[in-house]
Amino acid sequence: MKLRPAMKVSPKTLEVLQNFTTINQSLSFKEGRKIRTISVMKNVLAEAEIEEYIPKDFAIYDLPRFLNTLGLFDDPTIDVSTNPNCASIKSGHTNSNYFFSDPSVIIAPPEKEMVLPSEDVEFVIHEEQLVNILKSARILQLPDLSVVGAQGVIKLVISDRKNDTSNSFDIVVGQTDKTFSFNFKMENIKLIRGSYKVIISKKNLAKFSNNSYKITYFIALEPDSNYDG
């Protein structure tokens, strides 16, 4: 199939890209339908399959500014192929040239596909539960999220683990016959809206797979996580 040099970006893809800006404000695009990003600290990796086919590799250093530039247009088309140095954004009689970045200055995910070293705990977070978790952390100003398995249930617990008298908020999300406490920093929970299948490895890595978007996040656990099995 011959690819057209110009493409439109769907609202769903724009939402994914906006989400990616919360993980890393730069992005290396690769030819194909998959986009991937990784945080500067390399503790959050996200990958998504999008509707559009990206015709070539290119890099954008300031992704929020690029998206804001797209927002200046009504129904823009983007041509990344005609000029080797920039994207041409057009709508009607309006045009903007947005220059690419040197890929070497961007922190990008490794080429090798990310996989969990083991799959030890699995559960589902429904969208309304995720909304409540994010909202409670914001209102109570709590920095920590723990996935706790005890007394037959799995709970998501929001707290400040460094404070013995911390306020807390928790939601039961499943059942288990195991005992564990998998700890995250809320600042690393950069999930787009929706429900998630969550798989956690006792080797301090978790996978969050969105049920509505073709997007997956790999998030590192804190070193003091524990799993008794």
Buried (B, 14 or more C-beta within 10 A) or exposed (E): EEEEBBBEBEEBBBBBBEBBBBBBBBBBBBEBEEBBBBBEEEBBBBBBEBEBEBBEEBBBBBBBEBBEBBEEBEEBBBBBBEEEEBBBBBBEEEEBEBEBBEBEEBEBBEEEEBEBEEEBBEBEBBBEBBEBBBEBBEEBEBBBBBBBBEEEEBBBBBBBBEEEEBEBBBBEBBEBEBEBBBBBBBBBBBBBEBBBBBBBBBEBBBBBBBEEBBBBBBBBBBEEBEBEE
